[in-house]
Amino acid sequence: MQRLMGVVLPDNKRIDYALTLVYGIGWTSSKQILEKSKIDESIRVKDITEDQLKTLITVIEKDYLIEGRLREQRSENIKRLREIGSYRGLRHSMGLPSRGQRTRSNARTKRGKRRTVGALSKEAWAKLDQSQSK
């Protein structure tokens, strides 16, 4: 089991896939990192030597923003947008899509579970009447 930047990489997976498990590294970045560090992308994680692991770490630290620093930078950017009162900042604070997507029929994951406003079903009216009569 190899650890890379605080992430445990699975032994039986290829190194190009295992690098994508690190937050901030996708498939393209993974291929670029392996190319720069001169490591074959079909090698398994368990077959990597210590020297290859060190070169991977140096390439990643030098050229890429990953894990905690990337998450911190993203949250700072959102916080800055909120503080200056921009439209995107307001959308973030209201929990709505901030890049122009429609919200009338979509954006269910961002807006949350549906809440009925105004019209109630017969069962809901019956419950309401029972609770008020007590």
Secondary structure in CASP SS format (residue, H / E / C, confidence):
PFRMAT SS
TARGET T0000
AUTHOR 0000-0000-0000
METHOD secondary structure of the structure
MODEL  1
M C 1.00
Q E 1.00
R E 1.00
L E 1.00
M C 1.00
G C 1.00
V E 1.00
V E 1.00
L E 1.00
P C 1.00
D C 1.00
N C 1.00
K C 1.00
R E 1.00
I H 1.00
D H 1.00
Y H 1.00
A H 1.00
L H 1.00
T C 1.00
L C 1.00
V C 1.00
Y C 1.00
G C 1.00
I C 1.00
G C 1.00
W H 1.00
T H 1.00
S H 1.00
S H 1.00
K H 1.00
Q H 1.00
I H 1.00
L H 1.00
E H 1.00
K H 1.00
S C 1.00
K C 1.00
I C 1.00
D C 1.00
E C 1.00
S C 1.00
I C 1.00
R E 1.00
V H 1.00
K H 1.00
D H 1.00
I C 1.00
T C 1.00
E H 1.00
D H 1.00
Q H 1.00
L H 1.00
K H 1.00
T H 1.00
L H 1.00
I H 1.00
T H 1.00
V H 1.00
I H 1.00
E H 1.00
K H 1.00
D H 1.00
Y C 1.00
L C 1.00
I C 1.00
E H 1.00
G H 1.00
R H 1.00
L H 1.00
R H 1.00
E H 1.00
Q H 1.00
R H 1.00
S H 1.00
E H 1.00
N H 1.00
I H 1.00
K H 1.00
R H 1.00
L H 1.00
R H 1.00
E H 1.00
I H 1.00
G C 1.00
S C 1.00
Y H 1.00
R H 1.00
G H 1.00
L H 1.00
R H 1.00
H H 1.00
S H 1.00
M H 1.00
G C 1.00
L C 1.00
P C 1.00
S C 1.00
R C 1.00
G C 1.00
Q C 1.00
R C 1.00
T C 1.00
R C 1.00
S C 1.00
N C 1.00
A C 1.00
R H 1.00
T H 1.00
K H 1.00
R H 1.00
G C 1.00
K C 1.00
R C 1.00
R C 1.00
T C 1.00
V C 1.00
G C 1.00
A C 1.00
L C 1.00
S C 1.00
K H 1.00
E H 1.00
A H 1.00
W H 1.00
A H 1.00
K H 1.00
L H 1.00
D H 1.00
Q H 1.00
S H 1.00
Q H 1.00
S H 1.00
K C 1.00
END
